[in-house]
Amino acid sequence: MTRLFCQDNSEILTLDATVVGTRPGAVLLSRHPLYPGGGGQLPDKGVIRWQGGETSVSGFSEGGGAVWIEVAGDVEIAGDVQVAVDPVFRQIMRELHTDLHILNALVFRDFDSALVTGVQMNEDGTARIDFDLPDADNDRLRSLEAELNDVVAQDLAVATSYVSMSAAHAEKGLLRSRSVAPPPSSEGLIRIVEIAGLDRQACGGTHLCSTGASRPIRILKIENKGRSNRRVRIGLQGL
């Protein structure tokens, strides 16, 4: 998969670009700041503007190793354009994804390296993460809320890097999902997201530049889902 601009520049929300391909209902651009979704993170909302017109982004599709942007309405787009991400939506996704990494780190540390079995982030500022935790104490999980918010308050730096596929498999704890891993880039590299002094794991989504940019977090609910699956629901305070 081609490395996405937003993976290394998640705070840049507007880019000028050129249309390099078209097909009914979709365009291929020279570059764009949009995240097409994946790993439990919803695809970005946004608009494409050009001289004399504007249309909203309605979705994404892959073809020929490239990400095509699907657009609303019967429009013809050519030449130079500007692509803009919905800033409110992107901020919510960045906060939730970073907060889920914090929670993942604490559970991995305190619950025998438990692996993730599913993730979903929502536009309303809530999210859920499922762990393979057959015998976990729900009250003990719920008690992590205080440390979650302590990590947010510490304003720890969040950085990205890339390692080879073999290095990712060799480093314990870098791949945290029981069933899936982020797809490698076209160079065969795996993207790593690191929260300074706390966590380091493979991930393809957009994140904050530091934990302090998140609103405080609430643990909303803990549910047993099946024989070994424990679901933790979180929410951003104030939403």
Secondary structure, DSSP 4 states (H G I P E B T S, - for coil): -PPPHHHH-TT--EEEEEEEEEETTEEEES-------BTTBPPPPEEEEETTEEEEEEEEEEETTEEEEEESSS----SEEEEEE-HHHHHHHHHHHHHHHHHHHHHHHHTTTPPEEEEEE-TTSEEEEEEE-TT--HHHHHTHHHHHHHHHHHT-BEEEEEEEHHHHHHSTTS--BSS--PPP-TTSEEEEEEETTTEEEE--S---SBGGGSPPEEEEEEEEETTTEEEEEEEETT-
